[in-house]
């Protein structure tokens, strides 16, 4: 089902599907501007520092306090996730995941699935109700977006029957093409 919701006072088109009582959404936008979401997920680097892409957008919006809080938690390994506060972001938490570098960290599909599983595990442990993910690994880390989306949505579909706190999972895609890929896969799960 496609409907319009207000995000930052603008109407945004969002595809949604309810699976095992959990609402899964896909929309086009900026992960750092999801004000109605409790925890956003960072496609982090191992050192949990400000970088490019998602990590750059999140750290810029959060301010330097986020990097300070991250430093003692680094480094993390591919597939791992850690949680921090959200500082100046409009959310309560940031969950930082290190995705696999495609063609280098293997097996990349298992490591990418671990990111989604571990992020949702942290969300549950912290009684978080809503989580927004970017497309982890599909930027600088080179994971083809369609393959990454299959792993992401497949892992989430497998994980949601065991969730008791998380009731909304949003995918925030940066481009229209990436949104379309995720919508196609979501409509078939
Ligand atoms: P990785 O290093 O894990 O590949 P990137 O941050 O380079 O992570 O990119 C992951 C995906 O997020 C890419 O598809 C990229 O286009 C997208 N992206 C980049 N900036 C943002 C943003 N501000 N909000 C949402 N998605 C973004």
Boltz pocket constraint, residues with backbone or C-beta under 6 A from the ligand:
constraints:
  - pocket:
      binder: B
      contacts: [[A, 29], [A, 30], [A, 31], [A, 32], [A, 43], [A, 44], [A, 52], [A, 53], [A, 54], [A, 55], [A, 57], [A, 99], [A, 134], [A, 135], [A, 136], [A, 137], [A, 138], [A, 139], [A, 140], [A, 141], [A, 142], [A, 143], [A, 172], [A, 173], [A, 174], [A, 175], [A, 178]]
      max_distance: 6.0
